[in-house]
Amino acid sequence: MLEKLGKTIRKVTDRIANSIFLDKEEVQSIIKDLQRALIEADVDVFLVKELSDKIKKEAMNERIKGIEKKEHIIKLLHSSLIEILGGEKKELKLKRGQNRILLIGLYGSGKTTTASKLGNYFSKRGKKTVLVGLDVHRPAAKEQLKQMAKKAKTPFITDFEEKDPIKIWKKNKKEIEKYELVIIDSAGRHSLDKELIKEIKQISKETKPTEIILILPADIGQSAKSQTQEFQKAVNITGVIITRMDSSAKGGGAISACAETKAPIYFITTGEKINDIEEFDPDSFLSRLLGMGDLKTLIEKIKLITDEDKQEELKKRIEKGELKLEDVIEQVKSLNSLGGFSKLKSLIPGMGNLNIGDEKLEEQQERIKRWEYILTSMTKEEKENPELLEKQTTRISRIAKGSGTTTKDVRTLLKQYKLLKEMIKSQSMSSGELSQKQLKKLMKKFGRFKKII
């Protein structure tokens, strides 16, 4: 996401840091590169000019010299970009008692999908959550929300026959009151017309939401500013979620528009999967753009796909030295549910610039299927003690033949098992903090793990 902008910012930062003299010509060249990248990312032209003027003014300031000047300009660039991205992180904080989140937006913005992702997100955090379908205009909207609710394992309430959203709400009010968090999916239109405003106001009056969140797609471009302002005036939105940040969309228009209109961005979504949602943190987001990773978001994503009971069971087995081959496949499946390594690499410090194509993800999906076939061809003894296979080529050949795979596939699974067992049992994983030596050792192992998967 926004990779080109990230590369340009990194290049600009390096040029400032490595330049012997920051003369007028060099400054103009640096500013032009930055302007081009920001405008191509759909950042508002006025914001781009404002940032350019700041950097130019400080670069030409004769009172600041040498290394101090370079550091000053880099810090200024960093803080200005954070400002464009919205400044400090604004969290969606749930209050005591019942919380009601009304999602609004135009057609195609991704309200229904986002409703299910939010439901999954808060359910995983222990909130008793329900999705309520009040989109009575778009064909199959209720059915789509029902199917998405199943994926999120979140209760769903609507009336498939009723054409009045207010009647749906009133009819199910007693049932809705049983939940801590109510996420309401409303109808959209092709534009913010009088009918849409009227309907949103009626739904808002009846449902009394604690939050009204506007759903904005990342590919909206510079029209994001006017759309955000119009919705703000009409219904007083409390926050924004930007969808489709994984696409080829530039994203800068939607993000900078929210910063300008003072509408906080609570979340961004980065794919079609139920776990492809994350809190928006301007500082962390810029860190990823600069290739410095974002461990906070990585940890949050891992929490989203973690079944605590299963993980506790796995932990106990590991402590006894009883890691199973099935555990290996489950762990790699979990990685895939987050989009695989190709999506996670930008979150891992130092790995954001690795060139790994999307085809690798498809290869990995096929590999997991082969591994599952391999397991069905193994005896109970072999599954529980994979070490038996290491030096017995006849067993490996039998398993490969029985599963319709190759001996190479079987050996790859065994390597994966051995390496994952090493990583999980590593002292560095169980200790709270990692020393530099432990971190290097762990990253070396991660590199080997990456080659296998």
FIFI-897765 format. One record per residue (C-alpha): residue number from 0; x, y, z. Coordinates in steps of 0.1 Angstrom, whole numbers, always signed. Example, Ala and Ser with C-alpha at 12.3 -4.5 7.8 and 13.67 -1.06 7.14 Angstrom:
// residues 2
SITE   nr      u      v      w
SITE    0   +123    -45    +78
SITE    1   +137    -11    +71
***
This chain:
// residues 453
SITE   nr      u      v      w
SITE    0     +0     +0     +0
SITE    1    +13    +34    -11
SITE    2    +47    +17    -18
SITE    3    +58    +42    -44
SITE    4    +52    +71    -19
SITE    5    +72    +51     +8
SITE    6   +101    +46    -16
SITE    7   +102    +83    -25
SITE    8   +101    +94    +11
SITE    9   +130    +70    +19
SITE   10   +149    +84    -11
SITE   11   +143   +120     -1
SITE   12   +154   +113    +35
SITE   13   +186    +96    +23
SITE   14   +194   +125     +0
SITE   15   +190   +150    +28
SITE   16   +211   +129    +51
SITE   17   +239   +122    +26
SITE   18   +241   +155     +8
SITE   19   +274   +174    +15
SITE   20   +258   +208     +8
SITE   21   +221   +215    +10
SITE   22   +222   +243    -16
SITE   23   +192   +258    -33
SITE   24   +194   +236    -64
SITE   25   +195   +204    -43
SITE   26   +166   +215    -21
SITE   27   +145   +223    -51
SITE   28   +152   +189    -66
SITE   29   +143   +171    -33
SITE   30   +111   +191    -30
SITE   31   +100   +183    -66
SITE   32   +105   +146    -60
SITE   33    +84   +148    -28
SITE   34    +57   +169    -44
SITE   35    +53   +145    -73
SITE   36    +50   +115    -50
SITE   37    +25   +131    -27
SITE   38     +3   +144    -55
SITE   39     +4   +110    -72
SITE   40     -7    +95    -39
SITE   41    -38   +119    -41
SITE   42    -27   +140    -11
SITE   43    -44   +174    -13
SITE   44    -24   +199    -34
SITE   45    -27   +227     -8
SITE   46    -13   +203    +19
SITE   47    +16   +194     -5
SITE   48    +24   +231    -11
SITE   49    +23   +238    +27
SITE   50    +48   +210    +34
SITE   51    +70   +221     +5
SITE   52    +71   +256    +18
SITE   53    +80   +245    +53
SITE   54   +109   +224    +41
SITE   55   +122   +251    +17
SITE   56   +121   +277    +44
SITE   57   +140   +256    +69
SITE   58   +165   +244    +43
SITE   59   +174   +280    +34
SITE   60   +177   +290    +71
SITE   61   +213   +302    +74
SITE   62   +212   +301   +112
SITE   63   +211   +263   +112
SITE   64   +241   +246    +97
SITE   65   +256   +211    +88
SITE   66   +244   +180   +105
SITE   67   +220   +199   +127
SITE   68   +203   +213    +97
SITE   69   +199   +179    +81
SITE   70   +185   +164   +112
SITE   71   +161   +194   +116
SITE   72   +147   +190    +81
SITE   73   +143   +152    +84
SITE   74   +124   +157   +117
SITE   75   +103   +184   +101
SITE   76    +95   +161    +71
SITE   77    +86   +133    +95
SITE   78    +64   +155   +118
SITE   79    +47   +171    +88
SITE   80    +39   +138    +72
SITE   81    +24   +126   +105
SITE   82     +3   +157   +106
SITE   83    -10   +149    +70
SITE   84    -18   +114    +82
SITE   85    -39   +128   +111
SITE   86    -15   +135   +139
SITE   87    -20   +115   +171
SITE   88    -37    +81   +170
SITE   89    -74    +83   +178
SITE   90    -89    +51   +192
SITE   91   -125    +40   +190
SITE   92   -131    +36   +227
SITE   93   -162    +18   +238
SITE   94   -181    +32   +268
SITE   95   -197    +13   +297
SITE   96   -231     -1   +290
SITE   97   -243     -8   +254
SITE   98   -224     +8   +225
SITE   99   -241    +13   +191
SITE  100   -220    +19   +160
SITE  101   -239    +32   +129
SITE  102   -220    +27    +96
SITE  103   -228    +51    +68
SITE  104   -214    +57    +33
SITE  105   -222    +56     -4
SITE  106   -227    +25    -26
SITE  107   -196     +4    -30
SITE  108   -177    +19     -1
SITE  109   -176    -15    +18
SITE  110   -200     -9    +47
SITE  111   -213    -45    +49
SITE  112   -179    -61    +47
SITE  113   -166    -36    +73
SITE  114   -195    -43    +96
SITE  115   -185    -80    +98
SITE  116   -148    -72   +102
SITE  117   -156    -49   +131
SITE  118   -178    -75   +146
SITE  119   -150   -101   +145
SITE  120   -125    -75   +158
SITE  121   -145    -67   +189
SITE  122   -158   -102   +195
SITE  123   -122   -114   +197
SITE  124   -117    -88   +224
SITE  125   -145   -102   +245
SITE  126   -173    -80   +235
SITE  127   -208    -96   +231
SITE  128   -214    -82   +196
SITE  129   -243    -83   +171
SITE  130   -247    -71   +135
SITE  131   -279    -55   +125
SITE  132   -289    -52    +88
SITE  133   -309    -21    +81
SITE  134   -299    -18    +44
SITE  135   -334    -23    +28
SITE  136   -325     -8     -7
SITE  137   -295    -27    -21
SITE  138   -305    -62    -34
SITE  139   -290    -90    -14
SITE  140   -275    -66    +12
SITE  141   -291    -85    +41
SITE  142   -280   -119    +27
SITE  143   -245   -106    +23
SITE  144   -243    -94    +59
SITE  145   -257   -127    +70
SITE  146   -230   -147    +52
SITE  147   -203   -123    +65
SITE  148   -216   -126   +100
SITE  149   -212   -164    +97
SITE  150   -175   -159    +88
SITE  151   -171   -135   +117
SITE  152   -189   -160   +140
SITE  153   -210   -130   +151
SITE  154   -248   -130   +157
SITE  155   -269   -113   +130
SITE  156   -303    -96   +132
SITE  157   -326    -83   +104
SITE  158   -360    -89    +87
SITE  159   -357   -102    +51
SITE  160   -393    -92    +42
SITE  161   -395    -57    +58
SITE  162   -387    -27    +37
SITE  163   -386     -1    +64
SITE  164   -354     +1    +85
SITE  165   -371    +17   +115
SITE  166   -396    -11   +117
SITE  167   -368    -37   +116
SITE  168   -351    -20   +145
SITE  169   -383    -17   +166
SITE  170   -393    -53   +159
SITE  171   -359    -66   +172
SITE  172   -352    -40   +199
SITE  173   -356    -64   +228
SITE  174   -332    -89   +212
SITE  175   -307    -62   +204
SITE  176   -307    -50   +240
SITE  177   -290    -83   +251
SITE  178   -257    -72   +234
SITE  179   -228    -50   +246
SITE  180   -219    -38   +211
SITE  181   -244    -33   +182
SITE  182   -230    -27   +147
SITE  183   -256    -13   +123
SITE  184   -253    -16    +86
SITE  185   -272    +12    +68
SITE  186   -281    +18    +31
SITE  187   -260    +38     +7
SITE  188   -267    +58    -25
SITE  189   -247    +68    -55
SITE  190   -244   +103    -40
SITE  191   -252   +120     -8
SITE  192   -288   +131    -18
SITE  193   -317   +143     +3
SITE  194   -332   +109     +6
SITE  195   -300    +94    +20
SITE  196   -296   +122    +45
SITE  197   -332   +119    +56
SITE  198   -329    +81    +61
SITE  199   -296    +83    +80
SITE  200   -311   +110   +103
SITE  201   -342    +88   +109
SITE  202   -321    +57   +117
SITE  203   -298    +78   +139
SITE  204   -327    +92   +158
SITE  205   -343    +58   +164
SITE  206   -311    +38   +171
SITE  207   -293    +65   +192
SITE  208   -258    +54   +181
SITE  209   -228    +62   +203
SITE  210   -207    +64   +171
SITE  211   -215    +73   +136
SITE  212   -187    +61   +113
SITE  213   -183    +70    +77
SITE  214   -169    +43    +54
SITE  215   -145    +58    +28
SITE  216   -129    +37     +0
SITE  217    -91    +44     -5
SITE  218    -97    +48    -43
SITE  219   -120    +78    -38
SITE  220    -92   +103    -47
SITE  221    -93   +140    -39
SITE  222   -131   +140    -38
SITE  223   -127   +124     -3
SITE  224   -125   +159    +12
SITE  225   -158   +172     -1
SITE  226   -176   +139     +7
SITE  227   -163   +139    +42
SITE  228   -173   +175    +47
SITE  229   -208   +168    +34
SITE  230   -214   +138    +56
SITE  231   -200   +158    +86
SITE  232   -225   +186    +80
SITE  233   -254   +163    +75
SITE  234   -251   +138   +104
SITE  235   -220   +148   +125
SITE  236   -198   +118   +119
SITE  237   -176   +108   +148
SITE  238   -150    +88   +129
SITE  239   -139    +72    +96
SITE  240   -129    +38    +84
SITE  241   -109    +37    +51
SITE  242   -114     +5    +31
SITE  243    -94    -12     +3
SITE  244    -60     +0    +14
SITE  245    -46    -32     -1
SITE  246    -56    -23    -37
SITE  247    -37     -2    -62
SITE  248    -56    +27    -48
SITE  249    -34    +57    -38
SITE  250    -51    +62     -4
SITE  251    -35    +96     +3
SITE  252    -67   +115     -7
SITE  253    -89    +97    +19
SITE  254    -63    +99    +47
SITE  255    -54   +136    +42
SITE  256    -90   +146    +37
SITE  257    -98   +131    +72
SITE  258    -69   +150    +87
SITE  259    -81   +183    +72
SITE  260   -117   +178    +83
SITE  261   -106   +167   +117
SITE  262   -125   +134   +113
SITE  263   -104   +107   +131
SITE  264    -96    +76   +112
SITE  265   -103    +47   +135
SITE  266    -95    +17   +113
SITE  267    -82     +8    +78
SITE  268    -91    -24    +60
SITE  269    -64    -42    +39
SITE  270    -81    -71    +21
SITE  271   -112    -93    +17
SITE  272   -105   -116    +46
SITE  273   -124   -112    +79
SITE  274    -91   -104    +98
SITE  275    -80    -77    +73
SITE  276    -87    -48    +96
SITE  277    -64    -28   +118
SITE  278    -64     +3   +140
SITE  279    -50    +33   +122
SITE  280    -20    +48   +139
SITE  281     -3    +76   +118
SITE  282    +31    +71   +134
SITE  283    +30    +33   +128
SITE  284    +17    +38    +93
SITE  285    +45    +62    +84
SITE  286    +70    +37    +99
SITE  287    +57    +10    +75
SITE  288    +60    +35    +46
SITE  289    +96    +41    +55
SITE  290   +103     +3    +56
SITE  291   +108     +3    +94
SITE  292    +80    -22   +102
SITE  293    +52    -20   +126
SITE  294    +54    -47   +154
SITE  295    +24    -33   +173
SITE  296     +0    -40   +144
SITE  297    +16    -74   +138
SITE  298     +9    -84   +174
SITE  299    -27    -72   +171
SITE  300    -32    -92   +139
SITE  301    -18   -123   +155
SITE  302    -43   -119   +184
SITE  303    -72   -117   +158
SITE  304    -65   -152   +145
SITE  305    -54   -168   +177
SITE  306    -77   -193   +194
SITE  307    -66   -189   +230
SITE  308    -78   -223   +241
SITE  309    -59   -240   +212
SITE  310    -28   -220   +218
SITE  311    -28   -228   +255
SITE  312    -31   -265   +246
SITE  313     -3   -261   +221
SITE  314    +18   -243   +247
SITE  315    +14   -272   +272
SITE  316    +24   -298   +246
SITE  317    +54   -277   +236
SITE  318    +66   -275   +272
SITE  319    +64   -313   +273
SITE  320    +83   -315   +239
SITE  321    +52   -329   +222
SITE  322    +48   -307   +191
SITE  323    +28   -325   +165
SITE  324    +29   -323   +127
SITE  325     -8   -312   +127
SITE  326     +4   -282   +148
SITE  327    +28   -271   +120
SITE  328     +0   -271    +94
SITE  329    -23   -252   +118
SITE  330     +4   -225   +125
SITE  331    +11   -220    +87
SITE  332    -27   -219    +81
SITE  333    -29   -191   +107
SITE  334     -2   -172    +88
SITE  335    -22   -176    +56
SITE  336    -54   -163    +73
SITE  337    -35   -130    +78
SITE  338    -27   -129    +41
SITE  339     +6   -149    +42
SITE  340    +41   -136    +44
SITE  341    +36   -112    +15
SITE  342    +11    -91    +36
SITE  343    +30    -94    +69
SITE  344    +65    -84    +56
SITE  345    +58    -46    +58
SITE  346    +51    -51    +95
SITE  347    +84    -68   +102
SITE  348   +113    -44   +108
SITE  349   +139    -46    +79
SITE  350   +117    -68    +57
SITE  351    +95    -42    +41
SITE  352   +116    -39    +10
SITE  353   +118    -76     +2
SITE  354   +105    -84    -33
SITE  355    +81   -113    -29
SITE  356    +55   -117    -56
SITE  357    +18   -127    -51
SITE  358    +24   -160    -69
SITE  359    +43   -171    -37
SITE  360    +11   -170    -17
SITE  361     -7   -193    -42
SITE  362    +22   -217    -41
SITE  363    +20   -217     -3
SITE  364    -18   -225     -4
SITE  365    -10   -255    -27
SITE  366    +18   -266     -5
SITE  367     -5   -267    +26
SITE  368    -30   -289     +7
SITE  369     -2   -313     -2
SITE  370     +9   -314    +35
SITE  371    -26   -323    +46
SITE  372    -26   -352    +20
SITE  373     +7   -363    +34
SITE  374     -7   -365    +70
SITE  375    -35   -388    +59
SITE  376     -9   -412    +45
SITE  377    +11   -414    +77
SITE  378     +7   -439   +106
SITE  379     -3   -427   +140
SITE  380    +33   -435   +152
SITE  381    +48   -414   +124
SITE  382    +26   -385   +131
SITE  383    +35   -385   +168
SITE  384    +72   -392   +162
SITE  385    +82   -375   +129
SITE  386   +118   -380   +138
SITE  387   +113   -417   +128
SITE  388   +112   -406    +91
SITE  389   +144   -386    +90
SITE  390   +166   -415    +80
SITE  391   +141   -439    +66
SITE  392   +137   -433    +29
SITE  393   +114   -463    +24
SITE  394    +88   -447    +48
SITE  395    +91   -413    +31
SITE  396    +86   -430     -3
SITE  397    +56   -449     +9
SITE  398    +40   -417    +23
SITE  399    +47   -397     -9
SITE  400    +32   -425    -31
SITE  401     +1   -428     -8
SITE  402     -6   -391     -7
SITE  403     +0   -384    -44
SITE  404    +29   -361    -36
SITE  405    +67   -362    -39
SITE  406    +94   -373    -14
SITE  407   +106   -336    -16
SITE  408    +72   -325     -3
SITE  409    +74   -349    +26
SITE  410   +110   -337    +34
SITE  411    +99   -301    +32
SITE  412    +71   -307    +58
SITE  413    +96   -325    +81
SITE  414   +120   -295    +78
SITE  415    +91   -271    +86
SITE  416    +83   -292   +116
SITE  417   +119   -293   +129
SITE  418   +124   -256   +124
SITE  419    +91   -244   +139
SITE  420    +98   -267   +169
SITE  421   +132   -249   +173
SITE  422   +116   -215   +170
SITE  423    +88   -220   +194
SITE  424   +109   -238   +220
SITE  425   +136   -211   +217
SITE  426   +143   -193   +250
SITE  427   +141   -160   +232
SITE  428   +105   -166   +224
SITE  429    +95   -172   +260
SITE  430   +115   -144   +276
SITE  431    +98   -110   +278
SITE  432   +125    -90   +261
SITE  433   +150   -100   +234
SITE  434   +187    -90   +235
SITE  435   +203    -80   +203
SITE  436   +220   -114   +201
SITE  437   +187   -132   +206
SITE  438   +170   -110   +181
SITE  439   +196   -117   +154
SITE  440   +194   -154   +161
SITE  441   +156   -153   +159
SITE  442   +156   -133   +126
SITE  443   +181   -158   +111
SITE  444   +157   -186   +119
SITE  445   +128   -166   +105
SITE  446   +147   -162    +73
SITE  447   +150   -200    +71
SITE  448   +113   -204    +79
SITE  449   +105   -179    +51
SITE  450   +125   -199    +26
SITE  451   +105   -231    +34
SITE  452    +71   -215    +33
***
